[in-house]
Amino acid sequence: NSDDEQLFYLQQFLRPNIQFTESLKELNLNRSHITTNGFNMLLSEIVPRYPNLRSLSLCKNQILSFRELMGENVNGRIGNGGERNLNLPVCELQELILSDNPVWSASSSKAELERRYLEHFVKLRAVRLGYLGYRFEKSNLWSPTTQHWLDINKCGRFLVDKGNRRGNNQAETELLRARLSSSTPDTIMDGNQDTNDQNDVPLALWALILERANIVFPKLESITRTDCQMSSSARTSNVLYYLVRNGPAVAGRDFSMRQEI
């Protein structure tokens, strides 16, 4: 059947002799008749195979549900165990474009559950994901919670969520400074670092990261004219609070009112 056929073609991305596993950055599978099973295969098996893949476009396919994004208990309810309930490996995608799939316009009774699946996925497994598709804010899947995590992801959540140690390596500091100075607000959080400690941002450069995050949403608003259900100022405030609260200048400090005499 068509489902078996599209799974067969998707399995070709898993062949052991593929030469572009490290170089693939964007994958466009629009109008490819991908079903929910194919979508699950992409996120659980194929995307992890390509470590530098940052954009996956799946517009106008046949994706019906995000159920497999979250593990469920026997009662069919989303579990409370956090990441332990997730079936998927950590997703490094920055863009997962899902516009014009059936799940995009789910009925009101189904949309509530689908929103919960999506919220948990963006919060717990896709810490870089900042974009879900054109006019996502107009779809039945939009929620303030999902928008909140998408915005934080876009502006550099991965820099603070893996730890809050202060970098002290001069060479790494200069390398990051060069990347920051040559990047645009849209690409500042690309995150293609050469080191495993991607979150170890030197304290001296943290102000520059916050400055870039501060202009992301006003710039997007002026370019795309999107009618998001949250203003750019509110989105920016949420992001800056999260980055400051969890960044190297504040995280781990004791802010109790106790005073030492």
Rosetta silent file (secondary structure, phi, psi, omega in degrees, C-alpha in Angstrom):
SEQUENCE: NSDDEQLFYLQQFLRPNIQFTESLKELNLNRSHITTNGFNMLLSEIVPRYPNLRSLSLCKNQILSFRELMGENVNGRIGNGGERNLNLPVCELQELILSDNPVWSASSSKAELERRYLEHFVKLRAVRLGYLGYRFEKSNLWSPTTQHWLDINKCGRFLVDKGNRRGNNQAETELLRARLSSSTPDTIMDGNQDTNDQNDVPLALWALILERANIVFPKLESITRTDCQMSSSARTSNVLYYLVRNGPAVAGRDFSMRQEI
SCORE:     score description
SCORE:     0.000 S_00000001
   1 L     0.000  177.065 -175.652    0.000    0.000    0.000 S_00000001
   2 H   -64.393  -33.484  179.385    0.980    3.644   -0.161 S_00000001
   3 H   -64.687  -45.712  177.913    2.090    3.669    3.487 S_00000001
   4 H   -63.127  -36.349 -178.578    4.499    0.777    2.920 S_00000001
   5 H   -66.670  -45.721 -179.217    5.775    2.438   -0.232 S_00000001
   6 H   -69.856  -31.360  174.821    6.628    5.749    1.416 S_00000001
   7 H   -65.973  -37.867  177.713    8.278    3.933    4.342 S_00000001
   8 H   -61.104  -46.243 -179.535   10.410    2.025    1.843 S_00000001
   9 H   -66.480  -38.324  178.410   11.588    5.242    0.214 S_00000001
  10 H   -65.763  -32.250  179.381   12.295    6.872    3.569 S_00000001
  11 H   -63.508  -18.332  178.564   14.405    3.885    4.596 S_00000001
  12 H   -65.018  -23.746  176.758   16.821    4.813    1.821 S_00000001
  13 H   -71.907   -9.730 -178.126   18.021    7.634    4.075 S_00000001
  14 H  -103.192    4.422  179.624   19.256    4.956    6.494 S_00000001
  15 L   -61.265  142.459 -175.444   21.513    3.097    4.075 S_00000001
  16 L   -70.507  -18.029 -174.575   25.029    2.606    5.513 S_00000001
  17 L   -99.540   15.045  179.569   26.866    3.913    2.421 S_00000001
  18 L   -68.528  134.442 -174.462   25.330    7.405    2.287 S_00000001
  19 L   -94.002  -11.731 -172.211   28.020   10.051    1.789 S_00000001
  20 L  -111.116   24.711 -179.129   26.140   13.167    2.903 S_00000001
  21 L   -63.173  -32.333 -179.099   25.183   12.318    6.486 S_00000001
  22 L   -88.495  -23.082 -173.148   27.432   15.091    7.826 S_00000001
  23 L   -97.727  -15.119 -177.666   26.759   17.706    5.149 S_00000001
  24 L   -70.552  121.585 -179.364   22.958   17.586    4.875 S_00000001
  25 L  -115.685  -29.018  179.545   21.500   20.757    6.437 S_00000001
  26 E  -133.153  139.045  179.527   18.097   21.114    4.772 S_00000001
  27 E  -135.466  119.866 -178.707   15.669   18.429    3.621 S_00000001
  28 E  -107.801  111.488  177.875   12.538   19.245    1.632 S_00000001
  29 L  -121.929   36.080  177.473    9.939   16.464    1.532 S_00000001
  30 L   -63.473  145.467  176.598    6.889   18.575    0.720 S_00000001
  31 L    53.616   41.446 -177.156    4.035   16.797   -1.095 S_00000001
  32 L  -107.806   12.436  178.343    5.695   13.408   -0.592 S_00000001
  33 L    60.253   32.286 -179.554    2.612   11.525    0.678 S_00000001
  34 L   -77.590  126.879 -179.485    4.259   11.061    4.072 S_00000001
  35 E   -94.735 -177.175  177.722    1.872    9.600    6.622 S_00000001
  36 H   -60.140  -39.083  178.075    1.996    9.637   10.410 S_00000001
  37 H   -63.916  -40.009  176.707    4.115    6.463   10.349 S_00000001
  38 H   -66.109  -39.279  176.644    6.583    8.104    7.995 S_00000001
  39 H   -60.063  -43.611  178.868    6.704   11.188   10.193 S_00000001
  40 H   -63.879  -39.825  177.644    7.535    9.032   13.203 S_00000001
  41 H   -63.744  -41.193  179.942   10.303    7.280   11.272 S_00000001
  42 H   -58.537  -48.357 -174.659   11.766   10.608   10.220 S_00000001
  43 H   -77.819  -32.104 -175.605   12.007   11.964   13.768 S_00000001
  44 H   -88.872  -28.370 -174.009   12.990    8.766   15.557 S_00000001
  45 H  -121.778  -43.743 -171.621   15.425    7.232   13.055 S_00000001
  46 H   -82.325  -50.101 -179.054   16.331    9.472   10.140 S_00000001
  47 H   -55.859  -44.650  178.427   16.834   12.919   11.701 S_00000001
  48 H   -62.837  -20.740 -179.781   19.287   11.583   14.357 S_00000001
  49 H   -73.129  -20.434 -175.944   21.329   10.029   11.546 S_00000001
  50 L  -117.499   89.565 -169.162   22.090   13.496   10.123 S_00000001
  51 L   -65.717  -21.021 -179.309   23.650   15.527   12.963 S_00000001
  52 L  -103.541    9.296  176.983   23.835   18.818   11.027 S_00000001
  53 L   -71.302  121.105 -176.318   20.288   18.713    9.652 S_00000001
  54 L  -115.424  -19.220 -177.968   18.643   21.929   10.794 S_00000001
  55 E  -135.636  124.418  177.478   15.555   22.285    8.581 S_00000001
  56 E  -125.770  116.085 -176.972   13.018   19.597    7.667 S_00000001
  57 E  -105.719  122.560 -176.768   10.074   20.683    5.516 S_00000001
  58 L  -128.518   36.821 -178.111    7.026   18.402    5.432 S_00000001
  59 L   -65.512  147.761  172.664    4.311   20.680    4.034 S_00000001
  60 L    55.914   46.176  172.002    1.219   19.214    2.392 S_00000001
  61 L  -109.182 -158.451 -175.075    1.702   15.618    3.518 S_00000001
  62 E  -120.628   40.310 -179.235   -0.675   13.262    5.338 S_00000001
  63 L   -79.233  121.422 -173.321    0.459   13.642    8.959 S_00000001
  64 L  -102.009  -24.240 -172.466   -2.557   13.060   11.186 S_00000001
  65 L  -156.964  154.717  173.047   -1.170   13.106   14.729 S_00000001
  66 L  -103.265   18.134 -172.141    1.785   13.900   16.988 S_00000001
  67 H   -54.233  -41.110 -176.521    0.914   11.055   19.332 S_00000001
  68 H   -73.012   -7.963  175.771    4.272    9.304   18.929 S_00000001
  69 H   -68.752  -23.719 -179.764    6.094   12.472   19.969 S_00000001
  70 L  -127.572  138.379  172.915    5.080   11.658   23.543 S_00000001
  71 L   -72.513  150.393  179.815    4.935    8.359   25.373 S_00000001
  72 E  -124.719  152.735  174.259    1.584    7.506   26.920 S_00000001
  73 L   -87.664 -177.639 -172.728    0.588    5.371   29.849 S_00000001
  74 L   -65.613  -17.856  179.019   -2.023    2.622   29.644 S_00000001
  75 L   -88.710    1.682  178.881   -4.834    5.116   30.180 S_00000001
  76 L    79.057   10.177  179.975   -3.843    7.046   27.081 S_00000001
  77 L  -101.682  149.417  178.347   -2.825   10.112   29.071 S_00000001
  78 E   -63.361  130.789 -177.532    0.487   11.878   28.784 S_00000001
  79 L   -71.213  167.477 -178.671    2.719   10.645   31.559 S_00000001
  80 L  -104.125   11.725 -174.926    4.245   12.811   34.274 S_00000001
  81 L   -88.364   12.162  177.211    7.736   11.368   34.041 S_00000001
  82 H    65.473 -134.325 -173.961    9.145   14.111   31.870 S_00000001
  83 H   -65.029  -23.550 -179.517   11.754   13.000   29.367 S_00000001
  84 H   -64.110  -21.244 -178.907   11.507    9.360   30.426 S_00000001
  85 H   -88.906   -0.361 -176.686    8.118    9.196   28.723 S_00000001
  86 L   -89.915  139.198  179.672    9.416   10.313   25.363 S_00000001
  87 L   -85.975  -14.705 -169.288    9.967    7.814   22.582 S_00000001
  88 L  -103.247  151.165  169.157   12.300   10.043   20.583 S_00000001
  89 L   -70.007  169.022  178.289   15.969   10.969   20.830 S_00000001
  90 L   -60.815  133.761 -177.348   16.833   14.619   21.332 S_00000001
  91 L   -98.589  125.865 -178.459   15.906   16.561   18.202 S_00000001
  92 L   -98.302    5.876 -179.365   18.454   19.109   16.922 S_00000001
  93 L   -64.002  143.839  171.418   16.190   20.603   14.252 S_00000001
  94 L   -99.596  -25.680  177.578   15.700   24.358   14.197 S_00000001
  95 E  -132.670  126.401  173.223   12.853   24.219   11.686 S_00000001
  96 E  -127.784   95.060 -167.959   10.209   21.507   11.416 S_00000001
  97 E   -91.092  113.854 -171.603    7.794   22.865    8.817 S_00000001
  98 L  -120.222   17.369 -176.878    4.413   21.164    9.082 S_00000001
  99 L   -57.662  142.067  172.137    2.067   23.561    7.318 S_00000001
 100 L    64.614   31.418  165.120   -1.004   22.165    5.568 S_00000001
 101 L   -95.942  157.671 -179.899   -0.984   18.693    7.072 S_00000001
 102 H   -55.223  -34.995 -179.332   -4.299   17.306    8.351 S_00000001
 103 H   -65.833  -22.843 -178.986   -3.101   17.661   11.952 S_00000001
 104 H   -61.930  -31.750 -178.217   -2.640   21.397   11.273 S_00000001
 105 H  -119.377   40.552 -178.880   -6.411   21.813   11.151 S_00000001
 106 L   -58.633  148.637  177.852   -7.425   19.188   13.688 S_00000001
 107 L   -62.276  158.308 -174.747  -10.965   19.387   15.019 S_00000001
 108 H   -58.502  -36.594 -179.194  -11.416   21.202   18.313 S_00000001
 109 H   -68.765  -34.661 -179.837  -11.937   17.955   20.254 S_00000001
 110 H   -87.340  -29.800 -173.818   -8.714   16.448   18.899 S_00000001
 111 H   -62.142  -34.868 -178.831   -6.684   19.649   18.757 S_00000001
 112 H   -60.464  -44.620  179.113   -6.446   19.965   22.546 S_00000001
 113 H   -69.248  -40.867  179.040   -4.639   16.642   22.872 S_00000001
 114 H   -63.074  -36.797  176.644   -2.458   17.314   19.838 S_00000001
 115 H   -62.186  -39.465  179.497   -1.445   20.661   21.348 S_00000001
 116 H   -65.456  -42.261  176.198   -0.346   18.878   24.512 S_00000001
 117 H   -58.612  -46.581 -176.743    1.780   16.430   22.537 S_00000001
 118 H   -66.310  -42.221  178.453    3.382   19.290   20.638 S_00000001
 119 H   -57.611  -45.806 -178.592    4.002   21.384   23.764 S_00000001
 120 H   -67.649  -36.890  178.751    5.825   18.517   25.466 S_00000001
 121 H   -63.414  -48.850 -177.953    7.890   17.753   22.380 S_00000001
 122 H   -66.278  -35.231 -177.941    9.068   21.353   21.970 S_00000001
 123 H   -75.775  -41.731 -168.632    9.758   21.709   25.695 S_00000001
 124 H  -103.262  -27.689 -173.308   11.494   18.410   26.403 S_00000001
 125 L  -121.782  -17.818 -175.690   13.031   17.071   23.219 S_00000001
 126 L  -120.673   70.799 -170.779   13.463   19.848   20.664 S_00000001
 127 L   -76.116   -3.450  174.738   15.491   22.474   22.533 S_00000001
 128 L  -110.203  -11.022 -171.987   16.584   24.222   19.311 S_00000001
 129 L   -69.009  118.696 -177.493   13.266   24.112   17.453 S_00000001
 130 L  -122.560    0.760 -175.387   12.048   27.651   16.789 S_00000001
 131 E  -150.472  130.387 -178.495    9.781   27.361   13.763 S_00000001
 132 L  -116.006   -1.048  176.492    6.889   25.035   12.877 S_00000001
 133 L   133.614  162.412 -178.803    5.673   26.551    9.653 S_00000001
 134 L   -61.274  129.774  178.099    3.996   29.472    7.942 S_00000001
 135 L    60.472   35.408  174.834    1.022   30.846    9.884 S_00000001
 136 H   -57.509  -36.247 -177.545    1.441   28.393   12.722 S_00000001
 137 H   -65.582  -14.646  178.066   -0.180   30.996   14.965 S_00000001
 138 H   -97.436   -6.914 -178.141   -3.379   30.652   12.900 S_00000001
 139 L   -81.736  166.100  177.855   -3.517   26.854   13.122 S_00000001
 140 L   -72.775   -5.820 -178.233   -5.509   24.889   15.680 S_00000001
 141 L   -90.735  -12.064 -175.618   -2.216   23.692   17.164 S_00000001
 142 L   -66.891  140.131  171.153   -1.080   27.092   18.405 S_00000001
 143 L  -149.065  154.274  177.742   -0.897   27.643   22.159 S_00000001
 144 H   -58.774  -33.821 -179.038    0.894   30.225   24.327 S_00000001
 145 H   -66.534  -46.900  178.765    2.976   27.437   25.874 S_00000001
 146 H   -62.837  -43.202  178.906    4.261   26.146   22.546 S_00000001
 147 H   -60.974  -39.872  179.174    4.979   29.684   21.355 S_00000001
 148 H   -57.170  -49.217 -177.578    6.841   30.369   24.588 S_00000001
 149 H   -74.016  -33.973  175.510    9.214   27.436   24.119 S_00000001
 150 H   -60.533  -43.581 -179.207    9.648   28.027   20.388 S_00000001
 151 H   -64.561  -44.438  179.865   10.745   31.607   21.094 S_00000001
 152 H   -64.924  -41.097  177.366   13.177   30.589   23.819 S_00000001
 153 H   -59.325  -45.759 -176.469   14.584   27.839   21.612 S_00000001
 154 H   -61.343  -31.656 -174.130   15.088   30.248   18.727 S_00000001
 155 L   -97.342    6.577  170.867   17.049   32.677   20.885 S_00000001
 156 L   117.617   29.440  179.568   19.496   30.226   22.420 S_00000001
 157 L   -57.422  -35.312 -177.938   17.945   27.978   25.028 S_00000001
 158 H   -63.045  -19.909  179.265   20.501   25.268   24.244 S_00000001
 159 H   -70.306  -24.176 -174.907   23.215   27.613   25.495 S_00000001
 160 H  -115.471  -18.681 -172.615   21.872   27.465   29.050 S_00000001
 161 H   -81.247  -13.133  179.724   19.968   24.200   29.386 S_00000001
 162 L   -98.167   10.557 -179.870   22.986   21.872   29.341 S_00000001
 163 L   138.198  167.628 -176.176   24.652   23.562   32.289 S_00000001
 164 L  -135.073   44.207 -179.905   25.692   26.985   33.473 S_00000001
 165 L   -85.601  146.061  178.869   29.470   26.828   33.813 S_00000001
 166 L   -83.516  129.733  177.004   31.527   29.878   32.969 S_00000001
 167 L   -73.242  144.406  179.508   33.940   29.381   30.100 S_00000001
 168 L  -134.842   11.906  179.278   37.550   30.251   30.822 S_00000001
 169 L   -90.799  118.051 -174.520   39.350   29.095   27.680 S_00000001
 170 H   -62.807  -39.429 -178.933   40.714   32.127   25.846 S_00000001
 171 H   -64.427  -43.179  179.331   40.800   30.397   22.448 S_00000001
 172 H   -65.891  -36.279  178.310   37.167   29.292   22.735 S_00000001
 173 H   -61.667  -46.533 -178.948   36.186   32.787   23.847 S_00000001
 174 H   -66.808  -36.363  178.114   37.754   34.386   20.788 S_00000001
 175 H   -63.503  -45.790  179.778   36.195   31.778   18.475 S_00000001
 176 H   -66.269  -38.460  178.697   32.729   32.439   19.879 S_00000001
 177 H   -60.179  -41.228  179.284   33.280   36.201   19.725 S_00000001
 178 H   -64.585  -41.020  179.225   34.080   35.903   16.016 S_00000001
 179 H   -64.703  -41.336 -179.165   30.955   33.831   15.396 S_00000001
 180 H   -65.427  -42.487 -175.859   28.775   36.295   17.260 S_00000001
 181 H   -70.684  -22.620 -177.491   30.170   39.313   15.458 S_00000001
 182 H  -100.981    0.848 -175.580   29.666   37.741   12.020 S_00000001
 183 L   -99.208  156.075  172.590   26.166   36.370   12.601 S_00000001
 184 L   -94.249  164.229  178.016   22.773   37.870   11.977 S_00000001
 185 L   -56.160  -30.723 -178.068   19.999   37.723   14.573 S_00000001
 186 L   -75.573  -24.519 -175.749   18.372   34.908   12.602 S_00000001
 187 L  -113.568    4.246 -175.041   21.482   32.733   12.577 S_00000001
 188 L   -61.494  -31.027 -176.674   23.079   33.653   15.876 S_00000001
 189 L  -102.466   30.676 -179.130   21.810   30.500   17.536 S_00000001
 190 L   -58.981  -40.102  170.236   22.813   28.129   14.749 S_00000001
 191 L    76.482   15.621  177.173   24.799   26.194   17.292 S_00000001
 192 L   -82.128   71.515 -176.183   27.169   24.354   14.944 S_00000001
 193 L   -86.453  159.396  178.024   29.906   24.363   17.526 S_00000001
 194 L   -95.311   -0.845 -177.339   33.116   22.346   17.408 S_00000001
 195 L  -120.151  154.092 -179.572   33.046   21.553   21.098 S_00000001
 196 L   -73.597  -23.305 -177.956   30.779   19.353   23.180 S_00000001
 197 L   -92.864   68.964 -174.476   30.284   22.104   25.760 S_00000001
 198 L   -69.729  -18.492 -176.603   28.100   24.275   23.569 S_00000001
 199 L   -91.222   -5.290 -175.852   26.534   25.985   26.557 S_00000001
 200 L   -80.568   69.026 -179.143   29.795   27.190   28.081 S_00000001
 201 L   -82.683  126.686  177.866   29.425   30.768   26.908 S_00000001
 202 L   -57.922  140.122 -177.545   31.989   33.115   28.475 S_00000001
 203 H   -57.709  -33.973 -177.790   30.342   35.590   30.806 S_00000001
 204 H   -64.662  -22.344 -178.248   31.949   38.490   28.929 S_00000001
 205 H   -99.679   -3.589 -175.648   30.007   37.576   25.788 S_00000001
 206 H   -64.431  -34.559  178.775   26.639   36.983   27.417 S_00000001
 207 H   -61.286  -35.639  179.498   25.582   40.608   26.972 S_00000001
 208 H   -68.482  -37.754  177.022   26.056   40.256   23.215 S_00000001
 209 H   -64.024  -43.403  178.223   23.834   37.174   23.135 S_00000001
 210 H   -64.991  -37.392  178.459   21.120   39.031   25.044 S_00000001
 211 H   -62.872  -41.981  178.861   21.451   42.000   22.692 S_00000001
 212 H   -66.787  -43.280  179.138   20.911   39.763   19.674 S_00000001
 213 H   -60.985  -30.526 -176.293   17.938   38.018   21.316 S_00000001
 214 H   -68.117  -19.814 -175.297   16.424   41.427   22.036 S_00000001
 215 H  -112.227    0.945 -176.873   16.011   42.265   18.331 S_00000001
 216 H   -62.283  -51.986 -171.704   14.918   38.899   16.888 S_00000001
 217 H   -76.644  -39.535  173.194   11.144   39.310   17.158 S_00000001
 218 H   -58.649  -37.563  179.832   10.807   43.002   16.214 S_00000001
 219 H   -67.449  -45.167  178.808   12.868   42.221   13.108 S_00000001
 220 H   -61.116  -39.753 -178.589   10.756   39.183   12.219 S_00000001
 221 H   -64.881  -38.127 -178.359    7.585   41.172   12.767 S_00000001
 222 H   -75.104  -26.644 -178.360    8.720   43.951   10.448 S_00000001
 223 H   -85.489  -47.368 -171.492    9.779   41.519    7.711 S_00000001
 224 H   -95.771  -16.943 -178.114    6.983   38.946    7.712 S_00000001
 225 L    57.845   31.169 -178.770    4.072   41.012    9.078 S_00000001
 226 L   -67.814  145.133 -179.715    2.908   37.923   10.955 S_00000001
 227 L  -100.096   62.323 -178.559   -0.171   38.363   13.082 S_00000001
 228 L   -66.378  150.304 -178.179    1.100   36.390   16.071 S_00000001
 229 L   -78.666   -0.350  173.926   -1.200   36.165   19.054 S_00000001
 230 L  -125.299  137.056 -179.764    1.602   37.511   21.257 S_00000001
 231 L   -69.390  157.672  179.388    3.240   40.882   20.669 S_00000001
 232 H   -62.848  -34.150  179.908    6.936   41.056   19.856 S_00000001
 233 H   -67.264  -40.405  178.042    7.589   42.941   23.109 S_00000001
 234 H   -66.232  -41.438  179.709    5.929   40.220   25.197 S_00000001
 235 H   -64.991  -42.673  179.164    7.829   37.490   23.369 S_00000001
 236 H   -63.172  -42.466  179.401   11.118   39.352   23.777 S_00000001
 237 H   -61.365  -43.201  178.181   10.492   39.882   27.503 S_00000001
 238 H   -59.902  -44.378 -178.197    9.819   36.165   28.022 S_00000001
 239 H   -65.621  -48.228 -177.334   13.007   35.218   26.208 S_00000001
 240 H   -62.755  -39.624  177.848   15.234   37.721   27.979 S_00000001
 241 H   -61.287  -45.060 -178.492   13.909   36.693   31.390 S_00000001
 242 H   -63.298  -45.910 -177.594   14.593   33.035   30.666 S_00000001
 243 H   -66.812  -40.703  178.848   18.111   33.644   29.340 S_00000001
 244 H   -67.544  -45.103 -177.218   19.068   35.983   32.173 S_00000001
 245 H   -64.729  -33.144 -176.356   17.580   33.753   34.866 S_00000001
 246 H  -106.508    0.377 -178.745   19.317   30.630   33.538 S_00000001
 247 L   -80.790  177.820 -172.910   22.461   32.218   32.118 S_00000001
 248 L   -66.712  -19.862 -177.693   25.960   32.259   33.641 S_00000001
 249 L   -79.823  -22.139 -171.876   25.503   35.561   35.486 S_00000001
 250 L  -122.334  -41.716 -172.175   22.574   34.391   37.613 S_00000001
 251 L   -56.560  136.883  176.685   22.104   30.612   37.574 S_00000001
 252 L    84.211   -4.023 -179.662   23.243   28.796   40.672 S_00000001
 253 L   -87.972  152.228  179.352   23.510   31.902   42.818 S_00000001
 254 L   -93.123  113.137 -178.141   21.799   32.257   46.169 S_00000001
 255 L  -107.174   25.730  177.742   19.379   35.193   46.056 S_00000001
 256 L   -68.816  161.640 -177.338   17.908   34.708   49.496 S_00000001
 257 L   -82.435   -0.508 -179.277   17.468   37.782   51.657 S_00000001
 258 L   -63.586  135.709  178.013   19.794   36.376   54.288 S_00000001
 259 L  -116.828  135.397  177.531   22.705   38.672   55.027 S_00000001
 260 L   -84.152  132.973  179.914   26.000   37.578   56.462 S_00000001
 261 L  -110.781    0.000    0.000   27.189   39.696   59.388 S_00000001
